[in-house]
Amino acid sequence: MSDKVLKIKKIRENAFVPKRATKGAAAVDLAAAIDEPITLKPGSIVKIPSGIAIELPSDAYVALVFGRSGLGIKHGITLANSVGVIDSDYRGEIMVGLVNNGEEPYTVMPNERIAQLMVTGVCTLPVVLCDELSDTERGEGGLGSTGTAGVK
């Protein structure tokens, strides 16, 4: 077996072992490891267990939890923290914080796919405190400073 594998451990009996839906899929789906449906009222946040823990190959990797586009677009169900970061040394159960940004209640069903888990590389740079940063054409121009060309 290659050292570059994502190890999965079932924490709950009813956990869904994630897999790629297609050969070109960048992420695997995380499912709700719950025994009963959970209803999210508009504006509410709930923590849903995935039923799994993971082991990344090394500290050169991180697992990122993203929302599912269908849930967000159709029902307003997104991640409470936008993107979840699973560090390489974390071995606990992956929990998914969902928020209902929609106008209607939404019921999460047992084993429903609720998020996506993507593994990617990490670039850890040393942090250096300095008094000056190099100049650029943009400089300190922040939000909207590059214009709105092409935006309608």
For each residue, the residues with C-beta under 8 A, 3 or more apart:
1: 5
2: 5
3: 57 58
4: 57
5: 1 2 57
6: 54 55 56 57 63 119
7: 54 55
8: 17 18 52 53 54
9: 52 53 54 55
10: 13 15 17 51 52
11: 15 33 49 51 52 53 93
12: 15 33 49 51 93
13: 10
14: 33 34 35 51 110 111
15: 10 11 12 31 33 50 51 52
16: 29 30 31 33 51 111
17: 8 10 52
18: 8 28 29 30 31 52 117
19: 28 29
20: 23 25 27 28
21: 25 29
22: 25
23: 20
24:
25: 20 21 22 28
26: 118
27: 20 66 116 117 118
28: 18 19 20 25 116 117 118
29: 16 18 19 21 68 113 115 116 117
30: 16 18 50 52 65 94 96 113 114 115 116 117
31: 15 16 18 50 51 111 112 113 114
32: 38 48 49 50 96 108 109 110 111 112 114
33: 11 12 14 15 16 48 49 50 51 52 110 111
34: 14 37 38 48 49 108 110
35: 14 110
36: 110
37: 34 107 108 109 110
38: 32 34 46 48 107 108
39: 105 106 107 108
40: 44 45 46 77 98 99 100 105 106 107 108
41: 44 100 105
42: 76 100 101 102 103 104 105
43: 99 100 101
44: 40 41 99 100
45: 40 80 97 98 99 100
46: 38 40 97 98 108
47: 95 96 97 98
48: 32 33 34 38 95 96 97 98 108 114
49: 11 12 32 33 34 93 95 96
50: 15 30 31 32 33 93 94 95 96 115
51: 10 11 12 14 15 16 31 33 93
52: 8 9 10 11 15 17 18 30 33 93 94
53: 8 9 11 91 92 93 94
54: 6 7 8 9 63 86 94 117
55: 6 7 9 91
56: 6 59 61 62 63 86 88 119
57: 3 4 5 6 60 61
58: 3 61 88
59: 56 88 89 122 124
60: 57 88 121 122
61: 56 57 58 88 119 120 121 122
62: 56 85 86 87 88 119 120 121 122
63: 6 54 56 85 86 94 117 118 119
64: 83 84 85 86 117 118 119 120
65: 30 79 83 84 85 86 94 96 115 116 117
66: 27 79 83 84 115 116 117 118
67: 71 72 77 78 79 115 116
68: 29 71 72 113 114 115 116
69: 72 73
70: 73 74
71: 67 68 74 75 77 78 114
72: 67 68 69 75 76 77 78 101
73: 69 70
74: 70 71
75: 71 72 100 102 104 106
76: 42 72 100 101 102 103 106
77: 40 67 71 72 98 99 100 101 102 106 114
78: 67 71 72 82 98 99 101
79: 65 66 67 82 83 84 96 97 98 99 115
80: 45 97 98 99
81: 84 97
82: 78 79
83: 64 65 66 79
84: 64 65 66 79 81 94 96 97 115
85: 62 63 64 65
86: 54 56 62 63 64 65 90 94 117
87: 62 90
88: 56 58 59 60 61 62 122
89: 59
90: 86 87
91: 53 55
92: 53
93: 11 12 49 50 51 52 53
94: 30 50 52 53 54 63 65 84 86 117
95: 47 48 49 50
96: 30 32 47 48 49 50 65 79 84 114 115
97: 45 46 47 48 79 80 81 84
98: 40 45 46 47 48 77 78 79 80 108 114 115
99: 40 43 44 45 77 78 79 80
100: 40 41 42 43 44 45 75 76 77 105 106
101: 42 43 72 76 77 78
102: 42 75 76 77 106
103: 42 76
104: 42 75
105: 39 40 41 42 100
106: 39 40 75 76 77 100 102
107: 37 38 39 40
108: 32 34 37 38 39 40 46 48 98 112 114
109: 32 37 112
110: 14 32 33 34 35 36 37
111: 14 16 31 32 33
112: 31 32 108 109
113: 29 30 31 68
114: 30 31 32 48 68 71 77 96 98 108
115: 29 30 50 65 66 67 68 79 84 96 98
116: 27 28 29 30 65 66 67 68
117: 18 27 28 29 30 54 63 64 65 66 86 94
118: 26 27 28 63 64 66
119: 6 56 61 62 63 64
120: 61 62 64
121: 60 61 62
122: 59 60 61 62 88
123:
124: 59
125:
126:
127:
128:
129:
130: 133
131:
132:
133: 130
134:
135: 139
136: 139
137:
138: 141 145 146
139: 135 136
140:
141: 138 145 146
142: 145
143:
144: 147 148
145: 138 141 142
146: 138 141
147: 144
148: 144 151
149:
150:
151: 148
152:
